[in-house]
Amino acid sequence: MSDKKNWPLWEVFIRSKQGLHHKHVGSLHAPDAEMAIENARDVYTRRMEGVSIWVIESAHVHASSPDEKDCMYDPANDKIYRHPTFYDIPDEVGHM
């Protein structure tokens, strides 16, 4: 896979500080995972923003379609116990 045209596309996730979650910051082409991490470091953490880098080949990412949101999320509306609308919150709790 030395030909750049055949390098796979990698999705890059960076964790900016300890304890925070990783965020998708972009994509890049690289021949393997090690080079993808090195390239991601050079491209996306030039100002010492990151403490952790994740890369995954784009071909391995599977996602739902926004067009399917109704059938994916409507069933949750049928389950009122998932919505805390009928719980009494003590005044001591404050804003929640």
C-alpha positions in Angstrom: 0.0 0.0 0.0 2.8 2.4 -0.7 0.8 4.1 -3.5 -0.8 7.2 -1.8 -4.0 6.7 -4.0 -4.6 3.4 -2.2 -4.1 4.7 1.4 -7.3 4.2 3.4 -9.1 7.1 5.0 -8.9 7.4 8.8 -11.2 9.2 11.2 -9.4 11.1 13.9 -10.6 11.6 17.5 -8.7 13.8 20.0 -9.2 14.0 23.8 -8.2 17.6 24.7 -7.8 17.1 28.5 -7.7 14.3 31.0 -11.2 13.2 31.9 -13.0 14.6 28.8 -14.4 12.6 26.0 -12.7 12.2 22.6 -14.1 14.4 19.8 -14.0 13.8 16.1 -11.7 16.4 14.6 -11.3 15.3 11.0 -10.0 12.7 8.6 -6.7 11.9 6.9 -5.2 9.3 4.6 -2.4 7.0 5.9 -1.0 3.6 5.0 -1.5 2.1 8.6 -2.7 3.0 12.1 0.7 3.9 13.4 1.2 6.5 10.6 -2.3 7.7 11.0 -1.7 8.5 14.7 1.6 10.3 13.9 -0.1 12.3 11.1 -3.0 13.1 13.3 -0.6 14.4 16.0 1.1 16.6 13.5 -2.1 17.9 11.9 -4.6 18.1 14.8 -2.5 18.8 17.9 0.0 21.4 16.8 -0.7 23.6 19.8 -0.5 20.9 22.5 -4.3 20.5 22.5 -4.4 16.7 22.9 -3.6 14.1 25.5 -4.9 11.1 23.6 -5.5 10.3 19.9 -7.8 7.6 18.5 -7.9 6.7 14.8 -10.2 4.3 13.0 -10.4 3.4 9.4 -13.5 5.1 7.9 -14.5 1.8 6.3 -15.1 0.3 9.8 -17.4 3.1 11.0 -21.1 2.2 10.8 -23.8 4.8 11.5 -27.5 5.3 11.3 -28.9 7.6 8.7 -30.6 10.8 9.7 -33.5 9.8 7.5 -34.2 6.9 9.8 -34.4 9.0 13.0 -38.2 8.6 13.3 -38.1 4.8 13.5 -34.8 4.8 15.6 -35.9 7.2 18.3 -39.7 7.3 18.4 -40.1 4.2 20.5 -38.4 6.0 23.4 -41.4 8.4 23.6 -43.7 5.4 24.4 -41.8 4.8 27.6 -42.7 7.5 30.1 -40.6 6.0 32.8 -37.5 7.2 30.8 -38.6 10.8 31.2 -38.3 12.2 34.8 -41.4 14.4 34.5 -43.4 12.8 37.3 -40.7 12.8 40.0 -40.8 15.2 43.0 -37.5 17.0 43.3 -36.7 18.3 46.8 -36.1 22.1 47.0 -32.6 21.4 48.5 -31.5 20.0 45.2 -31.8 23.3 43.4 -31.7 23.5 39.6 -31.5 20.1 37.9 
